[in-house]
Amino acid sequence: MEMFNPPHPGGILKDDVLPAMGLTVSEASVQIGVDRVTLSRFLNEKSSLSVSMALKLEGWLGQTHGGAAEVWLKMQLAYDLWHARQNKKAA
């Protein structure tokens, strides 16, 4: 079943994961191993999740704690597909 307007994975990381861990964007970027601007663009839904970033999240969060790269990539795919279908309907 397709989700209605699935969330961007960056929004989930920004709104749920970072606050639960008590981390700022700067602190998280250091821990993840990406520069702050790259992480900020992803968190603010200005960029899509790359396979490279998904693997970095997996290494940071761990597969058993919600960090499996496949989970994050499936979220990005659901987000992208939903928006592409909405754009197709509008055209």
Secondary structure, DSSP 4 states (H G I P E B T S, - for coil): -PPSSPPPHHHHIIIIIHHHHT--HHHHHHHHTS-HHHHHHHHTTSSPPPHHHHHHHHHHH-GGGTT-HHHHHHHHHHHHHHHHHHHHHH-
